[in-house]
Amino acid sequence: MQNYDNRACLAMQFIVYNLISLTLYFGPVISRAQNLSTYGGPTIVLDPGHGGQDDGAKGKDCTEKQITLAVCKKVQGILAEKLPRAAIYFTRESDVFVALHERARIANDLDAELFISVHCNAVPSNQSKVRGTETYVMGLHKAKENLEVARRENNAIALEHGSDFHYKGIDFESPESFIVLNHIQDQHLQKSIALAKSIESEFDLEHPGHSKGVKQAGFHVLHQVSMPAVLIECGYMTHPEEVSYLCSAKGQQELAEMIARGIVRYFSVNPVYPSIAMQDIQSKAAVKSVSEESLVIYKIQLAAAKNKPAQGSVWYSDPNYEILQEEGAYKLVYGSFISQEDANEEKERMKQQGFKDAFIIKFKEDQKQTK
């Protein structure tokens, strides 16, 4: 057993306090999609990535900011038909720059059920054969490529006024700094994963580049929203064929249809209001529904003790740690991972930091699994 007073992560405490004190007050006027009923259905915020002076990734014939706005508007049109009682909002409806924290504020002020950020990916020229989609949920970027995607999308912060205030205490180049960024999103992780899987299952069947799966990384636009949230990478602007698809009206319409099908299928198994009269939407996706998928979350048990840790302990101030009481003991649990491989990797890192008895435990629907 480890002693709870072993402060292996004390250095992170200062960052936690700074993050909790971040304000999301400032922002542009919320822009609402027109001709939709606003009562009796879910509120969905569509976030077209980039805009204004921030072009995002660039292709020969178009830019990321143009693609994301076009796709989001088409998604809104489809959802207006398939979820007629839904209220659909945009973080931007034109070519304007909106700060990342402003996008989150819009969703939080609306008390939305879902936040969906739409982007396109890019890699260095020597990796131009890489293609396909990815949908991210908030979490640790355990793979180098996940960190690089997060860095690229977070670069918009450099264009923001007052960024030192809104992102105080965060080292954008450090994977470890993102350990604390999921303190709000952690409680919504299960539903975020369900939505991400629903969308990626559509991509895997219909997208020319197919799906590269659901992943976790530290996107600032996700960590500041207080609802299930995903960030979709619709394809690679650096792949010669895929960029043509992304820039085409046909490709954008197909992308919107895939995303909308994923959203509708998510609500069919995660209804927000019983009054929603959901219309059928044709999908070639596998019969197995999202609710039947094993949405397992992996956590790491670091230590156990008979006595409850003191209230002033660092374990209470860092949201990545939980104190679970069971079987007459208090157990220190760390992290939330959607893949066992990532959990194993983090477990080994924690062992190196002194938690020699660390092991993985599984949760499904917030219930600990014994098998």
C-alpha positions as CSV (number, residue, x, y, z in Angstrom):
1,M,0.0,0.0,0.0
2,Q,1.1,3.5,-0.8
3,N,0.7,6.5,1.6
4,Y,-1.8,9.1,0.4
5,D,0.6,11.8,1.6
6,N,3.1,10.9,-1.1
7,R,2.7,14.0,-3.2
8,A,3.8,12.7,-6.6
9,C,1.7,15.3,-8.4
10,L,1.8,18.3,-6.2
11,A,3.2,20.4,-9.0
12,M,-0.1,20.1,-10.8
13,Q,-2.1,21.7,-8.0
14,F,-1.4,25.2,-8.9
15,I,-2.6,24.6,-12.5
16,V,-5.8,23.0,-11.3
17,Y,-6.7,26.1,-9.2
18,N,-6.0,28.3,-12.2
19,L,-8.1,26.2,-14.5
20,I,-11.1,26.1,-12.1
21,S,-11.0,29.9,-11.9
22,L,-11.1,30.4,-15.7
23,T,-14.0,32.6,-16.7
24,L,-16.1,32.1,-19.9
25,Y,-17.9,35.4,-19.6
26,F,-16.9,37.3,-22.7
27,G,-18.2,36.5,-26.1
28,P,-20.1,37.4,-29.3
29,V,-23.9,37.3,-29.7
30,I,-25.1,33.7,-30.0
31,S,-26.2,32.9,-33.6
32,R,-29.1,30.6,-34.0
33,A,-30.1,28.6,-37.0
34,Q,-33.4,29.8,-38.4
35,N,-36.8,28.2,-38.9
36,L,-36.4,25.6,-36.1
37,S,-38.8,25.0,-33.2
38,T,-37.0,25.8,-29.9
39,Y,-39.2,23.8,-27.6
40,G,-39.5,20.2,-26.6
41,G,-36.2,19.0,-28.1
42,P,-32.5,18.9,-27.6
43,T,-30.3,21.9,-27.9
44,I,-27.3,21.2,-30.2
45,V,-24.4,23.5,-30.7
46,L,-22.5,23.1,-34.0
47,D,-19.0,24.6,-33.9
48,P,-17.4,25.2,-37.4
49,G,-13.7,25.3,-36.7
50,H,-11.5,28.3,-37.4
51,G,-12.8,31.4,-39.2
52,G,-11.7,35.0,-40.0
53,Q,-8.0,35.4,-39.9
54,D,-7.7,31.8,-38.8
55,D,-7.9,29.8,-42.1
56,G,-7.0,26.4,-40.5
57,A,-5.5,23.9,-42.8
58,K,-5.2,25.0,-46.5
59,G,-5.8,23.1,-49.6
60,K,-5.3,24.1,-53.3
61,D,-9.0,25.1,-53.8
62,C,-10.3,25.8,-50.4
63,T,-9.5,26.2,-46.7
64,E,-10.5,24.3,-43.6
65,K,-12.6,27.3,-42.3
66,Q,-14.7,27.2,-45.5
67,I,-15.3,23.4,-45.3
68,T,-16.3,23.4,-41.7
69,L,-18.9,26.1,-42.1
70,A,-20.4,24.5,-45.2
71,V,-20.6,21.1,-43.5
72,C,-22.2,22.5,-40.3
73,K,-24.8,24.4,-42.3
74,K,-25.7,21.2,-44.2
75,V,-25.9,19.3,-40.9
76,Q,-28.3,21.9,-39.6
77,G,-30.5,21.5,-42.6
78,I,-30.6,17.7,-42.2
79,L,-31.3,17.8,-38.5
80,A,-34.1,20.4,-39.0
81,E,-35.9,17.6,-40.9
82,K,-34.9,14.6,-38.8
83,L,-35.1,16.3,-35.4
84,P,-37.8,19.0,-36.0
85,R,-38.0,20.0,-32.3
86,A,-34.3,20.4,-31.9
87,A,-32.8,23.9,-31.4
88,I,-29.6,24.2,-33.4
89,Y,-27.1,26.9,-32.8
90,F,-23.8,27.8,-34.4
91,T,-20.8,29.4,-32.8
92,R,-20.3,31.2,-36.1
93,E,-22.5,31.6,-39.2
94,S,-20.0,33.5,-41.3
95,D,-16.3,34.0,-41.9
96,V,-15.5,35.5,-38.5
97,F,-13.0,34.7,-35.9
98,V,-14.4,33.3,-32.6
99,A,-12.0,32.5,-29.7
100,L,-12.0,29.0,-28.4
101,H,-13.2,30.1,-24.9
102,E,-16.1,32.0,-26.6
103,R,-17.2,28.9,-28.4
104,A,-17.4,27.1,-25.1
105,R,-19.2,30.0,-23.4
106,I,-21.9,29.9,-26.1
107,A,-22.6,26.2,-25.5
108,N,-22.6,26.6,-21.7
109,D,-24.9,29.6,-21.8
110,L,-27.4,27.6,-23.8
111,D,-27.2,24.6,-21.5
112,A,-26.8,22.5,-24.6
113,E,-27.2,18.7,-24.7
114,L,-24.4,18.4,-27.3
115,F,-21.4,20.4,-28.5
116,I,-20.0,19.3,-31.9
117,S,-16.8,20.9,-33.2
118,V,-16.1,20.2,-36.9
119,H,-12.5,20.4,-38.3
120,C,-10.2,19.0,-41.0
121,N,-6.9,17.4,-40.4
122,A,-3.4,17.9,-41.8
123,V,0.0,16.3,-41.5
124,P,3.5,17.2,-42.8
125,S,4.1,16.7,-46.6
126,N,6.2,13.6,-46.0
127,Q,3.1,11.9,-44.5
128,S,0.7,12.9,-47.3
129,K,-0.6,9.4,-47.8
130,V,-2.5,9.6,-44.4
131,R,-6.2,9.9,-44.8
132,G,-9.5,9.2,-43.0
133,T,-11.6,10.6,-40.2
134,E,-11.1,10.8,-36.4
135,T,-13.5,11.9,-33.7
136,Y,-12.0,13.1,-30.5
137,V,-13.3,13.3,-26.9
138,M,-11.6,15.1,-24.1
139,G,-8.7,13.3,-22.4
140,L,-5.0,12.7,-22.2
141,H,-3.3,12.6,-25.6
142,K,-1.4,9.3,-25.0
143,A,-0.1,9.1,-28.5
144,K,2.3,11.6,-30.1
145,E,0.0,12.0,-33.2
146,N,-2.9,12.9,-30.9
147,L,-0.8,15.6,-29.2
148,E,0.1,17.0,-32.6
149,V,-3.5,17.3,-33.7
150,A,-4.4,19.0,-30.4
151,R,-1.5,21.4,-30.8
152,R,-2.6,22.4,-34.3
153,E,-6.2,23.0,-33.4
154,N,-5.2,24.9,-30.2
155,N,-3.0,27.3,-32.2
156,A,-6.0,29.6,-32.7
157,I,-5.3,30.8,-29.1
158,A,-2.3,32.8,-30.4
159,L,-4.8,35.0,-32.4
160,E,-7.0,35.7,-29.3
161,H,-6.9,38.9,-27.3
162,G,-6.4,38.3,-23.6
163,S,-5.3,34.7,-24.1
164,D,-2.9,35.0,-21.1
165,F,-6.0,35.5,-18.9
166,H,-8.2,32.8,-20.3
167,Y,-5.5,30.1,-20.5
168,K,-3.3,31.1,-17.6
169,G,-1.0,28.4,-16.2
170,I,-1.2,26.0,-19.2
171,D,2.0,24.8,-21.0
172,F,0.6,24.1,-24.5
173,E,3.8,22.1,-25.4
174,S,3.6,19.7,-22.5
175,P,1.5,16.5,-22.6
176,E,1.5,16.4,-18.8
177,S,-0.2,19.8,-18.6
178,F,-3.3,18.4,-20.1
179,I,-3.8,16.0,-17.3
180,V,-5.9,18.6,-15.6
181,L,-7.9,19.7,-18.6
182,N,-10.6,17.1,-18.4
183,H,-11.9,18.2,-15.0
184,I,-15.2,19.4,-16.4
185,Q,-15.6,16.9,-19.2
186,D,-14.9,13.7,-17.2
187,Q,-18.5,13.4,-16.0
188,H,-19.7,13.5,-19.6
189,L,-17.1,11.1,-21.0
190,Q,-19.4,8.1,-21.5
191,K,-21.9,10.1,-23.6
192,S,-19.1,11.8,-25.5
193,I,-17.7,8.4,-26.4
194,A,-21.1,7.1,-27.4
195,L,-21.6,10.1,-29.8
196,A,-18.1,9.8,-31.2
197,K,-18.6,6.1,-31.9
198,S,-21.9,6.7,-33.5
199,I,-20.4,9.3,-35.9
200,E,-17.3,7.2,-36.6
201,S,-19.4,4.1,-37.4
202,E,-21.0,6.2,-40.2
203,F,-17.7,7.4,-41.5
204,D,-16.3,3.9,-41.5
205,L,-19.0,2.7,-43.8
206,E,-19.4,5.7,-46.1
207,H,-16.3,8.0,-46.0
208,P,-13.8,7.3,-48.9
209,G,-10.9,7.4,-46.4
210,H,-12.8,5.4,-43.8
211,S,-12.6,5.9,-40.0
212,K,-9.4,6.0,-38.0
213,G,-11.4,5.7,-34.8
214,V,-12.4,7.5,-31.6
215,K,-9.4,9.1,-29.8
216,Q,-8.6,11.3,-26.8
217,A,-6.6,14.5,-26.7
218,G,-6.5,17.8,-24.9
219,F,-8.5,20.2,-27.0
220,H,-9.2,23.5,-25.2
221,V,-12.5,24.0,-27.0
222,L,-13.7,20.6,-25.4
223,H,-12.3,21.0,-21.9
224,Q,-14.3,24.2,-21.2
225,V,-17.8,22.9,-22.1
226,S,-20.1,21.4,-19.5
227,M,-21.9,18.8,-21.7
228,P,-21.0,15.8,-23.9
229,A,-18.7,17.1,-26.6
230,V,-16.7,15.8,-29.6
231,L,-14.3,17.3,-32.1
232,I,-14.6,15.7,-35.6
233,E,-11.7,15.7,-38.0
234,C,-13.5,15.1,-41.4
235,G,-10.4,14.1,-43.4
236,Y,-7.0,15.2,-44.4
237,M,-6.3,18.4,-46.3
238,T,-2.9,17.1,-47.1
239,H,-4.1,14.0,-48.9
240,P,-4.4,14.8,-52.7
241,E,-7.6,12.9,-53.2
242,E,-9.2,13.5,-49.8
243,V,-8.7,17.3,-50.1
244,S,-10.6,17.3,-53.4
245,Y,-13.5,15.4,-51.7
246,L,-13.5,17.8,-48.7
247,C,-13.6,20.9,-51.0
248,S,-16.4,19.5,-53.2
249,A,-20.1,20.3,-52.6
250,K,-20.8,16.5,-53.0
251,G,-18.2,15.6,-50.4
252,Q,-19.5,18.2,-48.0
253,Q,-23.1,17.0,-48.4
254,E,-22.1,13.4,-47.8
255,L,-20.0,14.4,-44.7
256,A,-23.0,16.3,-43.3
257,E,-25.3,13.3,-43.9
258,M,-22.9,11.0,-42.1
259,I,-22.5,13.3,-39.1
260,A,-26.3,13.9,-38.9
261,R,-27.0,10.1,-39.0
262,G,-24.5,9.7,-36.1
263,I,-26.3,12.4,-34.1
264,V,-29.8,11.1,-34.7
265,R,-28.7,7.5,-33.9
266,Y,-27.1,8.8,-30.7
267,F,-30.4,10.4,-29.6
268,S,-32.3,7.3,-30.5
269,V,-30.5,5.5,-27.7
270,N,-29.8,8.5,-25.4
271,P,-33.1,10.4,-25.6
272,V,-33.1,13.8,-23.9
273,Y,-36.8,14.4,-23.8
274,P,-39.5,11.7,-24.1
275,S,-41.6,14.1,-26.2
276,I,-39.1,14.0,-29.1
277,A,-40.9,12.5,-32.1
278,M,-37.8,11.3,-33.9
279,Q,-38.1,10.5,-37.6
280,D,-36.4,7.5,-39.1
281,I,-33.1,8.2,-40.9
282,Q,-31.7,5.6,-43.2
283,S,-28.3,4.3,-42.1
284,K,-26.2,1.5,-43.4
285,A,-24.4,1.3,-40.0
286,A,-24.2,-2.0,-38.2
287,V,-27.3,-3.2,-36.4
288,K,-25.5,-3.2,-33.1
289,S,-26.6,0.1,-31.4
290,V,-24.4,2.4,-29.4
291,S,-26.2,1.5,-26.2
292,E,-25.2,-2.1,-26.7
293,E,-21.6,-1.3,-27.2
294,S,-19.3,-1.9,-24.3
295,L,-18.6,1.7,-23.3
296,V,-16.0,0.6,-20.8
297,I,-13.9,3.2,-19.0
298,Y,-10.5,2.1,-17.6
299,K,-9.2,3.7,-14.4
300,I,-6.1,3.0,-12.4
301,Q,-6.2,2.1,-8.7
302,L,-3.1,3.5,-7.1
303,A,-3.4,2.7,-3.5
304,A,-5.8,1.7,-0.7
305,A,-5.9,2.6,3.0
306,K,-8.2,2.0,6.0
307,N,-8.2,5.7,7.0
308,K,-9.8,8.4,4.9
309,P,-7.3,10.9,3.5
310,A,-7.4,14.4,5.2
311,Q,-9.6,16.9,3.5
312,G,-6.7,19.1,2.7
313,S,-5.0,16.4,0.7
314,V,-3.9,17.1,-2.8
315,W,-6.0,14.2,-4.0
316,Y,-9.2,16.2,-3.4
317,S,-8.0,19.2,-5.3
318,D,-6.9,17.4,-8.5
319,P,-10.1,16.2,-10.4
320,N,-8.2,13.4,-12.0
321,Y,-8.1,11.6,-8.7
322,E,-11.0,9.9,-7.0
323,I,-11.4,8.5,-3.5
324,L,-13.7,5.4,-3.6
325,Q,-15.0,3.8,-0.4
326,E,-15.6,0.1,-0.7
327,E,-15.0,-3.1,1.2
328,G,-14.0,-1.1,4.3
329,A,-11.2,0.7,2.6
330,Y,-10.5,4.1,0.9
331,K,-9.1,3.6,-2.6
332,L,-7.2,6.2,-4.6
333,V,-8.2,6.0,-8.3
334,Y,-6.7,7.9,-11.2
335,G,-7.7,8.8,-14.7
336,S,-10.4,7.9,-17.3
337,F,-9.3,6.1,-20.4
338,I,-11.2,4.7,-23.3
339,S,-8.6,2.2,-24.3
340,Q,-6.9,-0.4,-22.2
341,E,-3.7,0.2,-24.0
342,D,-3.6,3.8,-22.9
343,A,-4.5,2.8,-19.3
344,N,-1.7,0.2,-19.3
345,E,0.8,2.9,-20.5
346,E,-0.3,5.3,-17.8
347,K,-0.3,2.6,-15.1
348,E,3.4,1.9,-15.9
349,R,4.2,5.6,-15.7
350,M,2.5,5.8,-12.3
351,K,4.4,2.8,-11.1
352,Q,7.6,4.6,-12.0
353,Q,6.4,7.6,-9.9
354,G,6.2,5.4,-6.8
355,F,2.8,3.7,-7.0
356,K,4.2,0.2,-7.2
357,D,0.9,-1.6,-6.6
358,A,-1.0,0.2,-9.3
359,F,-3.5,-1.8,-11.3
360,I,-6.3,-1.3,-13.8
361,I,-10.0,-1.4,-12.9
362,K,-13.0,-1.2,-15.4
363,F,-16.2,0.8,-15.2
364,K,-19.3,0.5,-17.3
365,E,-22.2,3.0,-16.8
366,D,-20.4,4.2,-13.7
367,Q,-20.4,0.7,-12.2
368,K,-17.2,-1.1,-11.4
369,Q,-16.8,-4.3,-13.3
370,T,-15.5,-7.3,-11.4
371,K,-14.7,-9.4,-14.5
